[in-house]
Amino acid sequence: MATEVRHEPEQSRYTISVDGRLAGIAEYEERGGALVFPHTEIDPLLRGQGLGAQLVQAALDDVRARGGRIVPVCWFVAQFVDEHPEYEDLLA
């Protein structure tokens, strides 16, 4: 299973694909100098394989590389940050 995470700034989202097929999205909105993540979704047929965590981790790593901050409105992103304190420095 080949996965790829991509940033699609024109659609304000990060995507994860499995074997070339869209498997999930993490949407964001730019507000006050931070990226607000209101919604993350993985295809129901592909849940339970760690794709959500892979998507969020890649998105947060990209935000960090760009010197950005986040506001995790989505419960999944908030839970990911709670479980991975090394990302707490990204909180706006």
C-alpha positions as CSV (number, residue, x, y, z in Angstrom):
1,M,0.0,0.0,0.0
2,A,1.7,3.2,-1.2
3,T,0.6,6.4,0.5
4,E,1.2,10.0,-0.4
5,V,0.3,13.2,1.5
6,R,0.0,16.4,-0.5
7,H,-0.6,20.0,0.4
8,E,-3.2,21.5,-1.9
9,P,-3.1,25.2,-0.9
10,E,-5.5,26.2,-3.7
11,Q,-8.2,24.1,-1.9
12,S,-7.0,24.9,1.6
13,R,-6.4,21.2,2.5
14,Y,-3.9,18.4,2.8
15,T,-4.8,15.1,1.2
16,I,-3.7,11.5,1.6
17,S,-3.9,9.1,-1.2
18,V,-3.5,5.3,-1.2
19,D,-2.3,3.7,-4.4
20,G,-3.2,6.9,-6.2
21,R,-6.7,7.1,-4.9
22,L,-7.9,9.9,-2.6
23,A,-8.3,8.4,0.9
24,G,-8.7,11.4,3.2
25,I,-8.5,15.2,3.7
26,A,-7.5,17.6,6.4
27,E,-9.1,21.0,5.6
28,Y,-7.9,24.3,7.0
29,E,-8.7,28.0,7.0
30,E,-6.1,30.7,7.4
31,R,-7.2,33.0,10.3
32,G,-5.1,35.5,12.2
33,G,-1.8,34.1,11.1
34,A,-2.7,30.5,12.0
35,L,-4.1,27.5,10.2
36,V,-7.4,26.5,11.7
37,F,-8.1,22.8,11.1
38,P,-11.9,22.4,11.3
39,H,-12.4,19.0,9.6
40,T,-10.4,15.8,8.9
41,E,-11.9,12.8,7.2
42,I,-10.7,9.4,6.1
43,D,-12.7,7.2,3.7
44,P,-14.8,4.9,5.9
45,L,-13.6,1.9,4.0
46,L,-10.0,2.7,4.9
47,R,-10.3,3.7,8.5
48,G,-8.4,1.9,11.2
49,Q,-5.2,1.8,9.2
50,G,-3.5,4.8,10.7
51,L,-4.1,7.0,7.7
52,G,-5.6,9.8,9.7
53,A,-2.5,10.0,12.0
54,Q,-0.2,9.9,9.0
55,L,-2.1,12.7,7.3
56,V,-2.2,14.9,10.4
57,Q,1.4,14.3,11.2
58,A,2.5,15.2,7.6
59,A,0.3,18.4,7.7
60,L,1.7,19.5,11.0
61,D,5.3,18.8,9.9
62,D,4.6,21.0,6.9
63,V,3.1,23.8,9.0
64,R,6.2,23.6,11.2
65,A,8.6,23.8,8.2
66,R,6.8,26.9,7.1
67,G,7.0,28.5,10.5
68,G,3.3,28.4,11.0
69,R,0.9,27.9,13.9
70,I,-2.3,25.9,14.2
71,V,-5.7,25.9,15.9
72,P,-7.0,22.4,16.1
73,V,-10.8,22.7,16.0
74,C,-11.2,19.2,14.6
75,W,-11.3,16.7,17.4
76,F,-9.0,14.4,15.6
77,V,-6.3,17.0,15.1
78,A,-6.7,18.1,18.8
79,Q,-6.4,14.5,20.0
80,F,-3.3,14.0,17.8
81,V,-1.6,17.0,19.4
82,D,-2.6,15.8,22.9
83,E,-1.1,12.4,22.2
84,H,2.0,13.9,20.6
85,P,3.3,16.7,22.8
86,E,6.2,17.4,20.4
87,Y,3.6,19.3,18.3
88,E,2.3,21.5,21.2
89,D,4.7,24.3,20.1
90,L,2.5,24.7,17.0
91,L,-0.6,25.7,19.0
92,A,-1.5,29.4,18.4
